[in-house]
Amino acid sequence: MSRSIAYNSSPLLASPTPVWRSKLIVAATALAFVGLAGRAVYIQVIENDFFQRQGEVRFARTLALPSNRGRILDRNGVVLASSIPVPSIWAIPEDVDRDPVNLKKLAKLLGMSPVALNKKLQDEDKTFVWLKRQIDESVGKEIEALKIKGIYQRKEYKRQYPEGEAVAHVVGFTNVEDRGQEGMELTFNTDLGGRNGSRRVIKDRMGRVVEAVGEQIAPVDGRDLQLSIDSKVQFFAYQTLKEAVLLHKAKAGSVVVLDVLTGEVLALANYPSYVPDKRQNLSGEQLRNRALTDTFEPGSTMKPFIIGLAMDTGRVSPQTGIQTAPGRMSIGNATISDSHPHSMLTVAEVIQKSSNVGTVKIAMQMPAREMWEMYSRVGFGQKPQVPFPGVVSGRLRPYKAWRPIEQATMSYGYGLSVSLMQLAHAYTVFGREGDLVPLSMLKVSQPRAGQPVFKGKVARDVRNMLHLVTGPGGTAPKAQTMGYSVGGKTGTAHKVEGRGYASKRYRGVFAGLAPIDAPRIAVAVMIDEPTNGKYFGGDTAAPVFSTTVQQTLRVLGVAPDMTVVPQVVTELVEESF
């Protein structure tokens, strides 16, 4: 028998409940569900894109799939620049185990002080910071062996330059992001760099990939670039130049070697230089590609062009006599002098003896316009058409502004300025049949046609005069090369200082061709501010020309055109008993 419970006996149950309270509770509950439903609609429908993006920012990542940068090769396929995969070290600062012993070991491996490492780990971004990029593979393995929590590695590409400082000013270098910064690396950055790929992934807070989402875009590797440079010629030219700069205690020097047949740049070297993949504490002096960016007054190296123009227009011949006595002449208030006085000289001897007076007398027979047009045709006052950053045009003022004294001084290389590349390029006119071949920094397979400047016979006649310069009685016997006939012209110019010229600061220059009867190469050398007692171009630049020509022609397989006479030097030594 069930017991009877008196519910009415509870005072709480016995008290009457207002109807409005129950309705309020039900309404509040219903309103809460409506609010939740509305919020769900807002998040999933109305603002779905925003919240999707926020979620992706926190967990989804687009990983770059780096393309492999193209190699830079010399004309024979020798690697001048290439990329290799190396580790880069990064950290999640808030997760790093701060054990001082391990952090000290890590700092040592990264080549930084513990203080510098701690500063990086205290970065404002608590989820990512680079510690050191592009380290050696062996160092990466040692860091991995430490097993420090919060320290991770990522593979990146590092640029290597096997030929080092010898080819630095040609190849240039890239930054840590593998983008070209100087030289051919900068000029052809788009072609070399290729196109990076990508893939979308979801990562956890430790930076680990959980799953891949979306479509993967494959990277497109960069194209290889083959230069006209011959690495052997480049090395020999650089070493010879370096030795000359150090021997003469000069400020700097440059050398350019061109293929006369194709216009290819076989070598372009400067000293001082730098190692492209080790650029700590670099200065502007080391980075400057002087052969292309520096201009100078070329001095007597301009005389062959004036003589060539005079012969081309029929005003003189190689045998025409020019009276140069007493070794000086006046134009207005200015006096032009020869370094050594001569009397009657033929036009050929004017070049051989480098007579300023003889050159000026020939130049003043011609209108200024003819000189200006000829200088322009050989490329002076215009940027060399080579794909290279920082190329300069030099200075060639309009002929209408020339005064008589300016026309006179321009005939022997004062009052205009050129780069060493322009000078070497201009001399190819004499190595060919009087035409100017286009320049190329990339490999060319076939000889190319040039722009006419002089008649072919004039070019050959000037070539013979240049040969006299390097022979007995000439100004550059030190330019002679064993086994090969050569020709060229010296230039020794005072450096500009303020509004005038420095009395004891010079540039020694030599430009020439070899072999002289059938030229294959044109070489120009400049030694800046030699201070060891000798400063004439025949003493400072000509020996560099000689060695560079000999090594280059051997590398190119050009047969000697002169009989090599063995020379045995004996020395009598007195002995005392």
ROTORNU-840022 format. One record per residue (C-alpha): residue in three letters; x, y, z. Coordinates in steps of 0.2 Angstrom, whole numbers, plus 5000, padded with zeros to 4 digits. Layout:
! ROTORNU-840022
AlaXYZ...
***
This chain:
! ROTORNU-840022
Met500050005000Ser500850164994Arg501150305007Ser500250465005Ile501450615003Ala500750785008Tyr501650894995Asn500551045000Ser501451035017Ser503051125009Pro502951315011Leu503851334994Leu502651234985Ala501251304993Ser501651484988Pro500851534972Thr502151564957Pro501851714946Val501451674928Trp502551814921Arg504151734928Ser503951574919Lys503551664903Leu505151764906Ile506251614908Val505551534893Ala505751694883Ala507551714888Thr507951534884Ala507151554867Leu508051714864Ala509751644869Phe509451504856Val508951634843Gly510551724847Leu511651574845Ala510751524829Gly511051704822Arg512851704827Ala513051534818Val512251604803Tyr513351764804Ile514951664806Gln514551524793Val513651624780Ile513851814781Glu515651834787Asn516251664782Asp517651724772Phe518351834786Phe518451694799Gln519051574786Arg520551694783Gln520851704801Gly520951524803Glu522151504789Val523251644796Arg523451534812Phe523651364804Ala523751364785Arg525351424777Thr525951444759Leu527651364758Ala528751424744Leu529551294733Pro531151374728Ser531751364711Asn533551324708Arg534551474701Gly535351444685Arg537251424683Ile538351554676Leu539651474664Asp541151534655Arg541351504636Asn541951334638Gly540751274651Val541751304667Val540551344681Leu540851524687Ala539251534699Ser538051394705Ser536851364719Ile536951224732Pro535651184746Val536151224763Pro535351234780Ser534651404788Ile534251404807Trp532651484814Ala531851474831Ile530151494840Pro530751614854Glu529351574866Asp529751384865Val531651384865Asp532451294880Arg533551424888Asp534851304895Pro536351414896Val537551274892Asn536651224876Leu536351414871Lys538251444873Lys538651304861Leu537351354849Ala538051534849Lys539751474845Leu539151364830Leu538251514823Gly539751624825Met538951744837Ser539051794855Pro537851724868Val537251904871Ala536851924852Leu535951764852Asn534851804867Lys534451974859Lys533751884844Leu532751764855Gln531951914863Asp531251974847Glu529552044847Asp528951904836Lys528751754848Thr528351634834Phe529751654822Val531551724820Trp532951694809Leu534551654819Lys535751624804Arg535451594786Gln536451484774Ile537651404785Asp538851254781Glu538051084780Ser539251014794Val538751154806Gly536951114803Lys537250934808Glu538150994824Ile536651114828Glu535450974825Ala536350854837Leu536150984851Lys534250944850Ile533751114858Lys531851134859Gly531251274848Ile532751274836Tyr532351224818Gln533151214801Arg532551254784Lys533451214767Glu533951364756Tyr535051394741Lys536751474743Arg537751544729Gln539551484726Tyr540851564715Pro542251444711Glu543351564702Gly543351684717Glu544051864715Ala544751844698Val543051844690Ala542051944704His541752104694Val541052004679Val539951884688Gly539451994703Phe538451914717Thr536751884725Asn535951924742Val535351804755Glu533751794746Asp534651734730Arg534251894720Gly535651964709Gln536452124716Glu537952154705Gly538652104688Met537851974677Glu536951904692Leu535952074692Thr535852104674Phe535151924670Asn534251904687Thr532551864679Asp533251724668Leu534451654681Gly533151664695Gly531751554687Arg530051554696Asn529651484713Gly528351364716Ser527151344731Arg526051224741Arg524651254754Val524851164770Ile524151164788Lys525451174801Asp525351154820Arg526051274832Met527751184832Gly527951224813Arg527651044808Val526651004792Val525050914797Glu524250904780Ala524350974762Val522851064756Gly522551144739Glu523551124723Gln525451114722Ile526251234709Ala527951164704Pro529451274703Val530251324687Asp532151324688Gly533251464681Arg534151454664Asp536051434663Leu536951584657Gln538551564646Leu539651714645Ser540951754632Ile542251754646Asp543651624646Ser544051584664Lys545851544660Val546151704651Gln545251794665Phe546351714678Phe547951754669Ala547451934666Tyr546951964684Gln548551884691Thr549651994680Leu548652144683Lys548752114702Glu550652094702Ala550852254692Val549752354704Leu550752294719Leu552452314710His552152494706Lys551252524722Ala549752594712Lys548052634718Ala547152514706Gly547152444689Ser546052364675Val546252254660Val545052214646Val545352074632Leu544252074617Asp544051954603Val544352054587Leu543351934576Thr541751924586Gly541752074598Glu541751954613Val542452004630Leu543651864634Ala544251944650Leu543752094661Ala544752114677Asn545052244690Tyr546152264706Pro545752284720Ser544352144719Tyr543352044732Val542751864734Pro540951864729Asp540351734742Lys541351814757Arg540951994757Gln541252054775Asn541952224777Leu541852264758Ser542252444752Gly541752534737Glu543552524730Gln543352334729Leu541652334722Arg541952454708Asn542052384691Arg543352514685Ala543452454667Leu541652504664Thr541252634677Asp542752744678Thr543252864665Phe544952944662Glu545853054649Pro546652924638Gly548153034633Ser549252974618Thr548152824615Met547052944604Lys548452984592Pro548152834580Phe546352884578Ile546853064572Ile548152994560Gly546952864554Leu545653004550Ala546953104541Met547452964530Asp545652914527Thr545253084521Gly546853094510Arg547753234519Val549253134523Ser550052964520Pro551252864531Gln552752934523Thr552153124524Gly553453234533Ile552953334548Gln554153464555Thr554053454574Ala555553554578Pro555953634590Gly554753514600Arg553453644605Met552153754597Ser550953884603Ile549053894600Gly548354054608Asn549154074625Ala549453894627Thr551053794623Ile551053614617Ser552653514619Asp553453354616Ser554253254630His555853234619Pro556053364605His556253294587Ser556453374570Met555653314554Leu554653154557Thr553553054545Val551753024550Ala552252844555Glu553652914566Val552453034574Ile551552884581Gln553152784585Lys553952934594Ser552252994601Ser552453174596Asn551153294602Val551753424591Gly551653314575Thr549853254580Val549253424583Lys549853494567Ile548953354558Ala547353374568Met547253564565Gln547153524546Met545453454549Pro543753534554Ala543253494572Arg541653414565Glu542653274557Met543653234572Trp542053234583Glu541153114570Met542552994570Tyr542752994589Ser540852954589Arg540952814576Val542252724587Gly541052734602Phe541752884612Gly540452984621Gln539252834620Lys538852694632Pro539552534627Gln538152414622Val538452284635Pro537152214647Phe538052274663Pro537552384677Gly538452554679Val539152564662Val539652744658Ser539752844642Gly541252954645Arg541353134640Leu541453204622Arg540853384621Pro539953444605Tyr541153504592Lys540253674590Ala540953714607Trp542753674604Arg544053804604Pro545653784594Ile546653734609Glu545353604614Gln545353534597Ala547253524598Thr547253444615Met545853314611Ser547053254597Tyr548253184610Gly546953134623Tyr546553284634Gly544853364635Leu543853204633Ser543653054644Val543352864640Ser543152704650Leu544452564647Met543152454639Gln542752594626Leu544652614623Ala544852424620His543352424609Ala543952574598Tyr545552484595Thr544652334587Val544452454572Phe546252434568Gly546252244571Arg544852224557Glu544652304540Gly544252474548Asp542552424555Leu541952424573Val541252254579Pro539852254592Leu540352204609Ser539652054618Met539751984636Leu538851824630Lys539651684619Val539551714601Ser539851574589Gln540151664572Pro541151824567Arg540051974565Ala539952124553Gly540452294560Gln540052474557Pro541352554545Val542452684552Phe544052684541Lys544552604524Gly545352434526Lys547052504520Val547052644532Ala546752514546Arg548252404540Asp549352564539Val548952614557Arg549252434563Asn551052444555Met551352604564Leu550752534581His551952394578Leu553352524577Val552852584594Thr553352414602Gly554952404592Pro556752484593Gly556552674594Gly554752654600Thr553952704617Ala553452534622Pro554752394619Lys554152314635Ala552552274626Gln553452144615Thr552851964617Met553851814614Gly553251714599Tyr551951844593Ser552052014584Val551152154593Gly550752334591Gly549952464602Lys550052644609Thr550552704626Gly549652844635Thr550252934651Ala549053064657His549053174672Lys547453154683Val546253294685Glu546353384701Gly545053524705Arg545053634690Gly546753584683Tyr547953434683Ala548953354697Ser550753374694Lys551253204702Arg549753094699Tyr549652994683Arg548752854674Gly549852734664Val548852664649Phe549252544635Ala548052484621Gly548552364607Leu548252214596Ala549052044592Pro549651964581Ile549952114571Asp549652054553Ala548051954557Pro547452024574Arg546451904585Ile546352004601Ala546352184607Val546952224625Ala546852384635Val547752404652Met547652554664Ile548752574680Asp548052704691Glu549252814701Pro550852714701Thr552052784715Asn553552674714Gly554552784703Lys553952734686Tyr552352804679Phe552452804660Gly551252684651Gly552652604643Asp553352554659Thr551852514670Ala550452454658Ala551452384643Pro552152234653Val550452184658Phe549952194640Ser551352084635Thr551051944647Thr549151944644Val549351934626Gln550551784627Gln549451694639Thr547851734629Leu548451684612Arg549151514619Val547451484627Leu546551524611Gly547751404601Val548451544590Ala550051494582Pro551551604585Asp551951714570Met553751754575Thr555251644578Val555651624596Val557551644598Pro558251564614Gln559151684625Val560451624637Val561051744649Thr562751704657Glu563551794671Leu565351794675Val565751774693Glu567451804700Glu567951694714Ser569251734727Phe570451604733
***
